[in-house]
């Protein structure tokens, strides 16, 4: 007889093998279960990923009114650091003012502040996720997040706009036409617009519950743009979306080359069957198409929605449509708006718009167009290059990058929409439009003017600075100068005396004074003085064709000092123009002053041209300190100098060719590139003169 083999203990060997196999399977299952539980309840848990604060404090809505004409002062400010996440191009910072609150949206998340005081109300952030979009409708505010490194892991979260309380969240939802510039996508009537993976269908989701309300297929052959600068715009009752269409559909069908229901526009210009773009207007509450227009280019358009008009920049022209989709304005030229959408507001049936006529970047025009007739009611041919517009009450506010070309602060114009008459005041900020990141932004409410500008600090990431401005003290001087009398501005050519020029070996240079005006006020003395070497000692051109010393600072956006304004340093005890004290070698930013000598016993090199400019005179020393801080905050490189003898001083740029300094209420910039260190030597002389003339 046969039987199973027995172990010494009498137990069959096959039974032991089964138990071993069962144990291995159980171990694998346990490990898998633990991994799933860890991923679900630890790695994917909300408790460690989310930083969510809420509020129960009430907030009072603001009246639709801005500050009165006159000088402006900072009521409160806040800086938001740029977030350079894994998705390129979404490093901007966006703002909105509504319901007595200021919303700040960036890749880091959402922050909501009291619009009057700037105090925190509520916020939401997710570790390991990036905010790529946001929207709001009525009393709901929604954020769109993607997991870092996995763009397929999406999450839309709805909040109560006032308290920040979580209403619902939905996975996998894809917003429709998110703007890289504003990070915003369309929503209205308590419905947010979403799309599918192919971007060929629109869905309306309830902002209250997150449930789908309607479905709308896009015109045949068309899809939404993705990753564009500003492919959509919206308000509560209407959303406008740019469509990328591969070709014409059947005649009479929406999206075809021939006019179907709700279709017309410049589509007749191009032959049928070719790639083209369209602008689709949808009522978000019902999911119905109000109108559909063909555009004149295949480039990704930029769309802006106003309360009564829709603007679209399509690469060939800027077009303005009314509520029914009728085109009432056309401004031709591929550069008519420059690099961004033209600033525009709508007030009392007038569209106020700033553009470059014929696409010429050197010219800027502002005009008012009647939305009903399309007629130009007034026009300003010499308008400043306004960076942003906002309207509140009967006034339109316009943000200009510079109060004047030779002065440091930005400017705010209050424009009468009826005739274009303006009043000007300096803003205690400065701007550099060449900086990457957020675009300048402007809004007005509750007697305040809100302005956001990009800045380089904190370096290297950069940031956006939001400033709430109120009406300031009038002062004894004109409002265009912040209340400072014109007589308080020194002559820029008098800041260096003959001994200073002899000590610097530039006594043979000739001076070229330059004056400027702020609004309607012309300063009586030169604000800039260019020193040019004699004939025969002409300075060589730089590689880019510029003359040394003529480089302008990159711009500015003042950043509040971390510990307050730097206290004044004691003035120099000896006149820096004395040949016996040519400088303070070894105490500047890099330990080298560069006295201009090539070496021991060698002849000192010739000093090239240089410029001394009075960039601003503040009403107080604190105001002047704010402006100097504004200048350095927008420079890619800025180092503090403590050896100039000024109250504050910075070395601007990669070389020591520009020194910006403050003495009392005066902000002065000295620019000199040749030889190294001469700018610091001249700046010491300027600081000495200002100290002893104060």
C-alpha positions in Angstrom: 0.0 0.0 0.0 1.2 3.5 -0.8 0.8 6.6 1.5 2.0 10.1 2.0 5.4 10.6 3.4 5.5 11.3 7.1 7.8 13.7 8.9 9.4 12.7 12.2 6.6 14.3 14.1 4.0 12.3 12.1 2.7 15.3 10.1 2.2 14.9 6.3 4.7 17.1 4.3 2.0 18.3 1.9 0.0 19.9 4.7 3.1 21.9 5.8 3.6 23.2 2.2 0.0 24.4 2.0 0.4 26.3 5.2 3.6 27.9 4.0 1.9 29.0 0.7 -1.1 30.3 2.6 1.2 32.3 4.9 3.0 33.8 1.9 -0.3 34.8 0.2 -1.6 36.2 3.5 1.6 38.3 3.9 1.4 39.7 0.3 -2.3 40.5 0.8 -1.5 42.2 4.2 1.3 44.2 2.6 -0.9 45.3 -0.3 -3.7 46.2 2.1 -1.3 48.3 4.3 0.0 50.0 1.1 -3.6 50.9 0.1 -4.5 52.1 3.5 -1.3 54.2 3.8 -2.0 55.7 0.4 -5.6 56.4 1.2 -5.5 57.5 4.8 -1.9 58.8 5.1 -0.4 59.9 1.8 -3.8 61.0 0.4 -5.2 62.3 3.7 -6.5 65.8 4.0 -5.3 66.3 7.5 -1.7 66.8 6.5 -2.0 68.1 3.0 -4.4 71.0 3.6 -4.0 74.3 5.4 -7.5 75.7 5.6 -8.5 78.7 7.8 -12.1 80.1 8.0 -13.8 83.1 9.6 -17.1 83.9 11.2 -16.4 87.7 11.2 -18.9 89.7 9.1 -17.8 92.0 6.3 -19.6 95.1 5.0 -19.8 95.5 1.2 -18.1 98.6 -0.2 -19.6 101.4 -2.2 -18.6 101.8 -5.8 -16.4 104.9 -5.3 -12.7 105.5 -5.4 -10.4 108.0 -3.7 -10.9 111.7 -4.4 -8.5 113.6 -6.7 -5.3 114.6 -5.0 -2.2 113.0 -3.4 -2.4 109.3 -2.5 -1.2 107.4 0.5 -0.8 103.7 1.4 -3.7 102.4 3.5 -2.4 98.8 3.6 -0.3 96.5 1.5 0.6 92.9 1.0 3.2 91.0 -1.0 2.5 87.6 -2.5 5.5 85.6 -3.6 5.4 84.1 -7.1 5.0 80.3 -7.2 7.1 78.5 -9.9 5.3 75.2 -10.0 5.8 72.2 -12.3 3.4 73.6 -14.9 5.2 76.3 -16.9 3.4 79.6 -17.5 1.2 79.5 -14.4 3.4 81.6 -12.1 1.1 84.7 -12.0 -0.8 86.2 -9.2 -4.4 87.3 -9.7 -6.7 89.6 -7.7 -10.3 90.5 -7.4 -12.3 92.9 -5.2 -15.9 91.9 -4.3 -18.3 91.8 -1.4 -15.9 93.8 0.8 -13.1 91.4 0.3 -9.9 91.1 -1.8 -9.2 87.7 -3.3 -5.6 86.7 -4.0 -5.1 83.6 -6.2 -1.6 82.2 -6.9 -0.1 78.8 -7.4 0.2 78.5 -3.6 -3.6 78.7 -3.1 -6.3 81.2 -2.2 -6.1 84.1 0.3 -9.0 86.3 1.1 -8.5 89.6 3.0 -10.7 92.4 4.3 -10.7 95.0 1.6 -10.7 97.9 4.1 -8.0 96.8 6.4 -6.1 94.1 4.7 -6.6 91.7 7.6 -6.7 88.0 6.9 -10.2 86.4 6.6 -9.7 82.9 5.2 -7.2 80.9 3.1 -6.8 77.5 1.5 -3.6 75.7 0.5 -2.7 72.1 -0.4 0.8 70.7 0.0 2.0 68.9 -3.1 -0.7 70.6 -5.2 -0.7 73.7 -7.4 -3.6 76.1 -7.9 -4.0 76.5 -11.7 -7.4 78.2 -11.8 -10.1 79.9 -9.8 -13.5 81.5 -10.3 -16.4 82.9 -8.4 -20.1 83.3 -8.8 -22.5 85.0 -6.4 -21.6 83.8 -2.9 -19.3 80.9 -4.0 -15.6 80.8 -4.8 -14.0 77.8 -6.4 -10.4 76.7 -6.8 -8.9 74.2 -9.3 -5.9 72.2 -8.1 -3.6 69.7 -9.9 -1.2 67.3 -8.1 2.4 68.2 -8.7 3.9 65.7 -11.2 0.5 64.2 -12.2 -1.7 66.6 -14.3 -4.3 63.9 -14.5 -5.0 64.1 -10.7 -7.4 67.1 -10.6 -9.6 68.6 -7.9 -12.2 71.4 -8.0 -13.1 72.7 -4.5 -16.0 75.0 -3.7 -16.0 77.5 -0.8 -18.4 79.9 0.8 -17.0 83.2 -0.4 -17.5 85.0 2.9 -16.5 82.4 5.5 -14.2 80.1 3.5 -16.2 77.1 4.6 -15.8 74.0 2.4 -19.0 73.3 0.4 -17.9 70.4 -1.8 -15.0 69.0 -3.8 -15.0 67.0 -7.0 -12.2 64.9 -8.5 -11.3 64.7 -12.2 -13.2 67.9 -13.2 -11.5 70.0 -15.9 -12.3 73.7 -16.0 -13.1 75.3 -19.4 -10.5 77.7 -20.8 -8.4 78.7 -17.8 -6.4 81.9 -18.4 -2.7 81.8 -17.7 -2.7 85.5 -17.0 -5.5 85.8 -14.5 -5.8 82.1 -13.5 -9.5 82.5 -13.9 -12.1 80.5 -15.8 -15.8 81.5 -16.6 -18.7 81.0 -14.2 -22.0 82.8 -13.6 -25.5 82.3 -12.3 -24.2 79.8 -9.8 -22.9 77.6 -12.6 -19.2 76.9 -13.4 -18.1 75.9 -16.9 -16.1 72.7 -17.4 -15.0 70.6 -20.3 -14.0 67.0 -21.3 -10.5 65.7 -22.1 -10.8 66.6 -25.8 -12.1 70.1 -25.0 -15.0 69.7 -27.5 -17.9 69.8 -25.0 -19.0 72.3 -22.4 -20.6 71.2 -19.1 -22.3 73.4 -16.6 -21.8 72.3 -13.0 -23.8 73.7 -10.1 -21.6 75.8 -7.8 -24.0 74.9 -5.0 -23.8 71.1 -5.2 -21.2 70.2 -7.9 -23.8 68.3 -9.9 -24.0 68.6 -13.7 -26.7 71.0 -14.9 -26.3 70.9 -18.7 -24.2 69.7 -21.6 -23.3 71.6 -24.7 -21.3 70.2 -27.7 -19.1 72.8 -29.3 -19.5 73.6 -33.0 -18.2 70.9 -35.3 -14.5 70.9 -35.7 -13.9 73.3 -32.8 -12.3 72.9 -29.4 -11.4 75.1 -26.5 -7.9 76.6 -26.3 -5.6 75.2 -23.6 -2.7 77.0 -21.9 -3.5 80.3 -23.6 -2.9 83.7 -22.0 -6.5 84.8 -21.8 -8.8 82.5 -23.9 -12.0 83.4 -22.0 -13.9 86.0 -20.1 -17.1 86.0 -18.1 -19.6 87.7 -15.8 -22.7 86.5 -14.0 -25.0 86.4 -17.1 -22.6 85.7 -20.0 -19.3 83.9 -20.8 -17.2 84.3 -23.9 -14.8 81.5 -25.0 -12.3 81.4 -27.9 -12.5 78.3 -30.1 -9.8 76.7 -32.2 -11.6 75.4 -35.3 -9.9 73.0 -37.7 -12.2 73.9 -40.7 -15.7 74.9 -41.7 -18.7 72.7 -41.0 -21.7 72.2 -43.2 -23.4 75.4 -44.5 -25.8 76.8 -42.0 -24.5 74.7 -39.1 -23.0 76.6 -36.1 -19.3 76.8 -36.8 -19.6 76.7 -40.6 -18.3 79.4 -42.9 -21.8 80.4 -43.8 -24.0 82.2 -41.3 -26.2 79.9 -39.3 -28.4 80.8 -36.4 -26.6 83.3 -34.2 -23.5 83.6 -36.5 -21.9 86.5 -38.3 -18.7 88.4 -38.2 -15.4 88.7 -40.2 -15.5 85.1 -41.2 -16.4 86.0 -44.8 -12.9 87.3 -45.3 -11.3 83.9 -45.4 -11.9 80.9 -47.7 -14.0 78.0 -46.4 -12.4 74.9 -45.1 -9.3 76.5 -43.5 -8.3 76.6 -39.9 -9.9 79.6 -38.1 -10.9 80.8 -34.7 -14.3 81.7 -33.3 -15.7 83.5 -30.3 -18.6 81.8 -28.6 -20.9 83.6 -26.1 -22.8 81.2 -23.7 -25.4 81.9 -21.1 -24.0 80.0 -18.1 -27.3 79.6 -16.3 -29.1 77.7 -19.1 -26.2 76.5 -21.3 -27.5 78.3 -24.4 -25.4 80.0 -27.1 -26.3 83.6 -27.3 -24.0 84.4 -30.3 -21.1 82.9 -32.3 -18.6 85.0 -34.3 -15.7 84.1 -36.6 -12.4 85.8 -36.0 -9.7 86.9 -38.4 -6.7 84.9 -37.4 -5.6 81.4 -36.4 -3.6 82.7 -33.4 -4.8 82.1 -29.9 -7.0 85.1 -29.1 -7.2 87.1 -25.8 -10.7 87.7 -24.5 -11.9 90.3 -22.0 -15.4 90.6 -20.7 -16.8 93.9 -19.5 -20.3 94.7 -18.1 -21.9 95.3 -21.5 -19.1 94.6 -24.0 -16.8 91.8 -25.1 -13.3 92.5 -26.4 -11.2 90.0 -28.3 -7.6 90.5 -29.6 -7.2 87.9 -32.4 -3.7 88.7 -33.8 -5.0 90.9 -36.7 -7.1 93.4 -34.8 -8.9 94.3 -31.6 -12.7 93.8 -31.9 -15.5 95.0 -29.6 -18.9 93.3 -29.5 -22.0 94.4 -27.8 -24.5 92.3 -25.8 -26.0 90.9 -29.0 -22.7 90.1 -30.6 -22.8 93.1 -32.9 -19.3 94.5 -33.6 -19.2 98.2 -32.8 -15.4 98.7 -32.6 -12.5 97.6 -34.7 -8.8 98.6 -34.2 -6.5 97.0 -36.8 -2.9 96.0 -36.4 -1.2 92.9 -34.9 0.5 95.2 -32.3 -2.5 97.3 -31.5 -2.4 96.2 -27.9 1.3 95.5 -27.5 2.1 92.3 -25.6 -1.1 92.2 -23.5 -4.8 92.9 -23.9 -5.6 96.6 -24.2 -6.7 98.3 -21.0 -10.4 99.1 -21.2 -13.5 100.0 -19.1 -17.2 100.6 -19.9 -19.0 103.5 -18.3 -22.4 105.0 -19.2 -22.5 103.4 -22.6 -18.9 104.5 -23.5 -16.0 102.1 -24.0 -12.8 103.8 -22.9 -9.8 102.0 -24.4 -6.1 102.5 -24.6 -4.3 101.2 -27.7 -1.4 101.8 -30.2 -2.9 103.2 -33.4 -1.9 101.1 -36.4 0.0 98.7 -34.1 2.9 101.3 -33.6 4.4 100.7 -30.2 5.7 104.3 -30.0 2.3 105.9 -30.1 -0.5 105.5 -27.5 -4.1 106.7 -27.9 -7.0 106.8 -25.5 -10.5 107.2 -26.9 -14.2 106.8 -25.9 -16.5 104.8 -28.2 -20.3 104.8 -27.9 -21.4 101.2 -27.7 -24.7 101.9 -29.6 -23.4 103.8 -32.6 -19.7 102.9 -32.6 -18.8 106.6 -32.9 -15.7 108.0 -31.3 -16.9 110.7 -28.8 -13.4 111.9 -27.8 -9.8 111.0 -28.3 -6.4 111.7 -26.7 -3.6 111.4 -29.1 -0.8 111.8 -26.6 -2.1 109.5 -23.9 0.4 107.8 -21.5 1.0 104.1 -21.9 -1.5 103.2 -19.2 -0.9 99.7 -17.7 -4.4 99.3 -16.3 -7.8 101.0 -16.0 -10.6 100.8 -13.4 -13.9 102.5 -13.0 -15.9 103.4 -9.9 -18.8 105.9 -9.6 -18.4 108.7 -12.1 -14.6 108.3 -12.4 -12.2 106.2 -14.4 -8.8 105.5 -12.8 -5.8 104.9 -15.0 -2.4 103.6 -13.8 0.6 105.0 -15.7 4.0 103.2 -15.3 5.8 106.6 -14.7 4.5 109.9 -13.4 7.1 111.3 -15.8 9.8 109.7 -17.9 12.5 111.2 -15.6 10.7 110.7 -12.2 10.5 107.5 -10.1 6.9 107.1 -9.0 4.1 105.6 -11.0 1.1 107.9 -11.6 -2.6 107.7 -11.3 -4.8 109.7 -13.7 -8.5 110.3 -12.8 -10.3 110.5 -16.2 -13.7 112.1 -16.8 -15.4 109.6 -19.1 -17.5 112.3 -20.7 -14.7 114.4 -22.2 -11.4 112.8 -21.3 -10.3 115.5 -18.9 -7.7 114.2 -16.4 -6.1 115.1 -13.1 -2.8 113.5 -12.1 -1.3 112.4 -8.8 1.8 110.3 -8.0 1.3 106.8 -6.6 3.7 105.7 -3.8 4.8 102.8 -6.0 7.0 102.3 -9.0 6.7 99.8 -11.9 8.8 97.7 -14.2 6.8 96.3 -17.0 9.7 94.2 -18.2 9.5 91.9 -15.1 8.0 88.5 -15.6 5.0 87.3 -13.6 1.7 89.1 -12.9 0.4 91.9 -15.0 -0.4 95.2 -13.5 -3.9 95.3 -12.1 -6.2 98.1 -10.8 -9.6 98.3 -9.0 -11.5 100.9 -7.0 -14.1 100.5 -4.3 -15.0 101.9 -0.9 -13.0 105.0 -1.3 -9.8 103.0 -2.0 -7.8 102.3 -5.1 -6.2 98.9 -5.3 -3.1 98.5 -7.5 -1.0 95.4 -8.0 2.4 95.5 -9.7 5.2 93.0 -10.2 8.5 93.2 -8.4 11.8 91.4 -8.4 12.2 91.0 -4.7 12.3 88.6 -3.0 14.9 87.4 -5.4 15.1 85.2 -7.4 11.4 84.2 -7.4 9.9 87.7 -7.6 6.5 88.6 -6.3 3.4 90.7 -6.8 2.8 93.7 -4.5 -0.8 94.8 -3.7 -1.3 98.3 -2.4 -4.5 99.8 -1.2 -4.3 103.6 -1.7 -6.4 106.2 0.0 -6.5 110.0 -0.3 -3.5 111.6 1.3 -2.7 114.9 2.9 -2.8 117.8 0.4 0.4 119.6 1.4 1.4 123.1 0.3 2.5 122.1 -3.2 0.6 120.8 -6.2 -1.1 117.4 -6.1 0.9 116.3 -9.1 4.0 116.4 -6.9 2.4 114.8 -3.9 1.9 118.1 -2.2 5.6 119.1 -2.3 6.3 122.7 -3.5 8.2 123.0 -6.8 10.8 125.1 -5.0 11.9 122.1 -2.9 13.3 120.4 -5.9 17.1 121.1 -6.3 18.9 121.7 -9.5 20.5 118.4 -10.5 23.4 120.3 -12.0 24.1 121.9 -8.6 24.6 118.7 -6.7 28.3 118.5 -7.8 30.5 121.6 -7.1 33.7 122.5 -8.8 35.9 120.8 -6.1 33.9 117.6 -6.6 34.5 117.7 -10.3 38.2 118.4 -9.9 38.6 115.5 -7.4 36.9 113.2 -9.9 39.0 114.6 -12.8 35.8 115.6 -14.7 36.2 119.4 -14.5 36.3 119.5 -18.3 33.0 117.8 -18.8 30.1 119.9 -20.2 26.6 119.7 -18.6 23.4 119.0 -20.4 20.5 119.8 -18.1 17.0 118.2 -18.7 13.7 119.3 -17.2 10.4 117.5 -16.8 6.8 118.0 -15.9 4.3 116.0 -13.8 0.9 116.4 -15.3 0.3 120.1 -15.8 3.0 121.1 -13.4 6.4 121.8 -14.9 9.4 121.8 -12.5 11.4 125.0 -12.6 14.8 123.4 -12.3 16.5 120.6 -14.2 15.9 117.2 -12.6 18.7 115.5 -14.6 22.2 116.6 -15.5 24.3 114.8 -18.1 28.0 115.3 -17.9 29.7 114.8 -21.3 33.5 114.5 -21.8 35.3 117.1 -24.0 35.7 116.5 -27.7 38.5 114.0 -28.3 37.7 112.1 -25.2 34.4 110.7 -26.4 33.4 107.6 -24.6 33.3 104.4 -26.7 30.0 102.8 -27.4 29.1 99.7 -25.5 28.5 96.5 -27.4 24.8 97.2 -27.6 25.4 100.7 -28.9 24.5 102.6 -25.7 26.7 105.1 -24.0 28.0 104.3 -20.6 26.0 105.9 -17.9 22.8 106.2 -19.9 21.3 102.9 -18.7 17.9 103.5 -17.1 17.0 101.5 -14.0 14.7 98.6 -14.8 11.8 100.2 -13.0 10.4 99.7 -9.5 7.7 98.4 -7.3 8.3 99.4 -3.7 8.4 96.6 -1.2 7.8 97.4 2.4 11.0 97.1 4.4 11.2 94.1 6.7 12.1 96.1 9.8 11.0 99.6 8.8 13.0 102.3 7.1 16.7 102.2 7.6 17.9 104.9 10.0 20.0 107.7 8.6 23.7 107.1 8.8 26.0 110.0 10.0 27.1 112.2 7.1 30.8 112.1 6.1 33.0 114.1 8.5 35.2 115.3 5.6 34.4 116.7 2.2 34.7 113.8 -0.3 35.9 116.3 -2.9 39.1 116.9 -1.0 41.8 115.1 -2.9 43.1 113.8 0.3 40.0 111.7 0.9 39.0 110.4 -2.5 36.8 107.7 -1.1 36.6 104.9 1.4 38.3 102.0 -0.3 37.3 98.5 0.7 34.0 99.5 2.4 31.5 99.2 -0.5 29.4 96.3 -1.5 32.2 94.0 -2.8 35.1 95.5 -0.9 36.5 97.3 -3.9 35.8 100.9 -4.7 37.6 101.1 -8.0 39.3 104.5 -7.8 40.0 104.4 -11.6 43.7 103.5 -11.5 44.9 100.6 -13.6 47.7 99.8 -11.2 50.6 101.3 -9.2 52.3 104.1 -11.2 49.8 103.8 -14.1 47.9 106.8 -15.3 44.2 106.9 -14.2 41.8 106.2 -17.0 39.6 108.9 -18.3 36.2 109.3 -16.8 33.4 108.9 -19.3 30.1 110.6 -19.3 27.8 110.3 -16.3 24.4 111.5 -15.2 23.0 112.8 -11.9 19.2 112.7 -11.6 16.8 113.9 -8.9 14.2 111.1 -9.1 11.9 112.3 -6.4 11.4 114.7 -3.4 9.1 113.2 -0.8 6.8 115.1 1.5 8.5 113.4 4.4 11.7 111.4 4.8 9.6 108.2 5.2 7.8 108.9 1.8 11.2 109.3 0.2 12.5 106.1 1.8 9.5 104.3 0.4 10.3 105.4 -3.1 14.0 104.4 -2.9 12.9 101.0 -1.6 10.5 100.9 -4.6 13.4 101.3 -7.0 15.6 98.6 -5.5 12.7 96.1 -5.2 12.2 95.9 -9.0 15.9 95.4 -9.9 17.3 92.0 -10.6 20.4 92.9 -8.6 20.5 95.5 -5.8 22.9 95.7 -2.9 22.9 98.0 0.0 25.8 100.4 0.3 26.8 101.8 3.7 29.9 103.7 2.6 28.2 106.5 0.5 27.4 108.8 3.4 23.7 108.9 2.6 20.8 108.0 4.8 20.2 105.0 2.5 22.0 103.9 -0.7 21.9 100.9 -3.1 24.2 99.7 -5.8 22.0 98.8 -8.8 22.8 96.3 -11.5 25.6 93.7 -12.0 28.4 96.4 -12.0 28.9 99.4 -9.8 27.7 101.8 -12.5 24.5 103.0 -10.8 24.1 104.3 -7.2 20.7 105.2 -5.9 20.7 107.2 -2.7 18.5 109.1 -0.3 19.4 112.1 1.8 16.5 113.4 3.8 13.6 113.9 1.4 15.7 113.6 -1.7 16.1 110.5 -3.9 19.0 110.8 -6.3 20.5 108.4 -8.9 24.1 108.6 -10.1 25.0 106.7 -13.3 28.6 106.3 -14.5 30.1 103.2 -16.1 33.7 104.2 -16.7 36.0 103.6 -14.8 34.6 101.2 -12.2 33.9 102.9 -8.9 33.5 106.4 -10.2 29.7 106.3 -9.6 30.3 105.6 -5.9 32.8 108.4 -5.7 30.4 110.9 -7.3 27.5 109.6 -5.1 29.6 110.4 -2.0 30.0 114.0 -3.2 26.3 114.3 -3.9 25.4 112.9 -0.5 27.8 115.4 1.1 26.3 118.4 -0.7 22.7 117.3 0.1 23.6 116.8 3.8 25.2 120.2 4.1 22.5 122.0 2.1 19.6 120.5 4.1 
